[in-house]
Amino acid sequence: MPKTTPIADAQRVAELIDQLVEQVAAGVAERGDSPLAIVGIRRRGDVLARRLAERIDHDHTGLVDITLYRDDLSEIGPQPTVRTTEIGFGVDGATIVLVDDVLMTGRSVRAALQTLIDYGRPRCVKLAVLVDRGGRELPIAPDFVALTNAAAPDEHVKVRLTPTDDKDAIVWIKR
């Protein structure tokens, strides 16, 4: 049975999101005439993106489904669930804050970038993550991060966010 260690309860998750909001707001303040879009990576990055968007002055919100751009598509099952990507604005020339819950290998971010590029050429893309757990396999680094905590290769970081989950929390799971 895997051992679960709580890292952050709902109050601590709220504090971490507050930190992320402050970092993103300061980091995109000098964007000039470029429209600002906050785009979440589906499953929990989209929930986190909505929370950031509620508190940051922005022009557009969207979400990307990276299923078809994953480089491990054959490993996730014979019929992976593909959901919609919702980008209802022009990407060309926009400053985009790409949001995900956990950054590990960088492969999900690579897939999300490929999805975005299919919609146009942004002015720039900044990466915001709630947790950077280390273990990068690609040269991808967050511009904004609320919690950095290196996890061992046999540990999994699980972010829970309502309404997708029953509560807000971050836990480490040792396999």
VEXZA-133984 format. One line per 5 residues: number of its first residue (from 0); their letters; for each residue x, y, z of C-alpha. Coordinates in nm, 3 decimals, decimal comma. Layout:
N
NUM	a	X/Y/Z | ...
% end
This chain:
175
0	mpktt	0,000/0,000/0,000 | 0,140/0,341/-0,093 | 0,233/0,577/0,191 | 0,065/0,919/0,168 | 0,218/1,226/0,331
5	piada	0,015/1,549/0,349 | 0,212/1,853/0,230 | -0,056/2,122/0,222 | -0,410/2,142/0,353 | -0,679/2,368/0,204
10	qrvae	-0,554/2,676/0,391 | -0,195/2,622/0,277 | -0,310/2,561/-0,083 | -0,496/2,895/-0,070 | -0,177/3,066/0,054
15	lidql	0,025/2,905/-0,227 | -0,229/3,022/-0,484 | -0,207/3,373/-0,334 | 0,171/3,361/-0,384 | 0,127/3,246/-0,743
20	veqva	-0,123/3,526/-0,812 | 0,126/3,786/-0,683 | 0,411/3,643/-0,891 | 0,207/3,626/-1,211 | 0,058/3,974/-1,167
25	agvae	0,406/4,123/-1,116 | 0,559/3,914/-1,393 | 0,316/4,020/-1,665 | 0,281/4,384/-1,564 | 0,515/4,502/-1,842
30	rgdsp	0,344/4,328/-2,134 | 0,271/4,652/-2,323 | -0,018/4,633/-2,569 | -0,008/4,255/-2,581 | -0,334/4,094/-2,468
35	laivg	-0,296/3,865/-2,165 | -0,440/3,515/-2,173 | -0,438/3,263/-1,891 | -0,450/2,908/-2,024 | -0,471/2,597/-1,807
40	irrrg	-0,353/2,248/-1,893 | -0,643/2,009/-1,848 | -0,706/1,827/-1,559 | -0,608/2,047/-1,270 | -0,414/2,320/-1,446
45	dvlar	-0,744/2,446/-1,586 | -0,895/2,469/-1,236 | -0,588/2,656/-1,114 | -0,597/2,884/-1,420 | -0,958/2,980/-1,345
50	rlaer	-0,863/3,069/-0,989 | -0,574/3,284/-1,110 | -0,791/3,447/-1,375 | -1,049/3,550/-1,113 | -0,782/3,760/-0,944
55	idhdh	-0,558/3,886/-1,225 | -0,655/4,149/-1,480 | -0,655/3,956/-1,808 | -0,819/3,961/-2,148 | -0,881/3,592/-2,215
60	tglvd	-0,899/3,254/-2,044 | -0,862/2,916/-2,209 | -0,766/2,558/-2,156 | -0,575/2,299/-2,352 | -0,615/1,925/-2,368
65	itlyr	-0,276/1,769/-2,440 | -0,386/1,409/-2,485 | -0,308/1,385/-2,857 | 0,026/1,564/-2,815 | 0,162/1,338/-2,542
70	ddlse	0,473/1,141/-2,629 | 0,351/0,854/-2,410 | 0,010/0,817/-2,573 | 0,059/0,445/-2,632 | 0,136/0,393/-2,262
75	igpqp	-0,180/0,553/-2,119 | -0,423/0,301/-2,260 | -0,579/0,175/-2,581 | -0,842/0,451/-2,596 | -0,733/0,763/-2,408
80	tvrtt	-1,001/1,017/-2,328 | -0,966/1,325/-2,546 | -1,137/1,637/-2,418 | -1,179/1,972/-2,585 | -0,926/2,249/-2,607
85	eigfg	-1,099/2,581/-2,551 | -0,910/2,873/-2,701 | -1,176/3,123/-2,803 | -0,937/3,409/-2,876 | -0,653/3,490/-3,113
90	vdgat	-0,323/3,356/-2,987 | -0,113/3,564/-3,230 | 0,074/3,835/-3,042 | -0,073/3,746/-2,702 | 0,117/3,706/-2,378
95	ivlvd	0,007/3,369/-2,249 | 0,043/3,238/-1,895 | 0,034/2,860/-1,925 | -0,081/2,706/-1,596 | -0,033/2,355/-1,456
100	dvlmt	-0,060/2,205/-1,111 | 0,267/2,006/-1,098 | 0,583/2,034/-1,306 | 0,798/1,723/-1,321 | 0,952/1,601/-1,647
105	grsvr	0,836/1,894/-1,861 | 0,664/1,665/-2,112 | 0,312/1,792/-2,038 | 0,430/2,149/-2,085 | 0,596/2,056/-2,415
110	aalqt	0,268/1,903/-2,533 | 0,073/2,212/-2,421 | 0,314/2,441/-2,607 | 0,263/2,236/-2,923 | -0,113/2,268/-2,880
115	lidyg	-0,086/2,647/-2,839 | 0,135/2,682/-3,146 | -0,138/2,510/-3,350 | -0,358/2,809/-3,267 | -0,107/3,078/-3,360
120	rprcv	0,213/3,251/-3,260 | 0,202/3,410/-2,915 | 0,423/3,706/-2,827 | 0,552/3,503/-2,533 | 0,449/3,215/-2,309
125	klavl	0,518/3,216/-1,937 | 0,477/2,903/-1,723 | 0,305/2,911/-1,382 | 0,292/2,599/-1,165 | 0,168/2,534/-0,817
130	vdrgg	0,436/2,271/-0,742 | 0,776/2,216/-0,902 | 0,876/1,869/-0,788 | 1,195/1,837/-0,995 | 1,285/1,545/-1,219
135	relpi	1,305/1,738/-1,546 | 1,368/1,542/-1,865 | 1,330/1,842/-2,097 | 1,483/2,192/-2,066 | 1,166/2,353/-1,931
140	apdfv	1,152/2,573/-1,623 | 0,865/2,763/-1,460 | 0,855/3,141/-1,461 | 0,624/3,140/-1,159 | 0,615/2,868/-0,892
145	altna	0,449/2,860/-0,552 | 0,614/2,551/-0,399 | 0,943/2,385/-0,488 | 0,994/2,052/-0,323 | 1,210/1,784/-0,478
150	aapde	1,046/1,444/-0,476 | 1,229/1,116/-0,515 | 1,170/0,916/-0,834 | 0,943/0,677/-0,644 | 0,729/0,960/-0,506
155	hvkvr	0,427/1,108/-0,678 | 0,292/1,456/-0,606 | -0,087/1,476/-0,609 | -0,262/1,813/-0,614 | -0,630/1,805/-0,529
160	ltptd	-0,845/2,103/-0,623 | -1,218/2,154/-0,592 | -1,444/2,113/-0,782 | -1,247/1,835/-0,958 | -1,168/1,680/-0,620
165	dkdai	-1,349/1,676/-0,286 | -1,102/1,920/-0,123 | -0,794/2,132/-0,184 | -0,475/1,959/-0,075 | -0,127/1,853/-0,184
170	vwikr	0,008/1,512/-0,088 | 0,321/1,311/-0,160 | 0,257/0,946/-0,237 | 0,546/0,702/-0,199 | 0,499/0,411/-0,437
% end
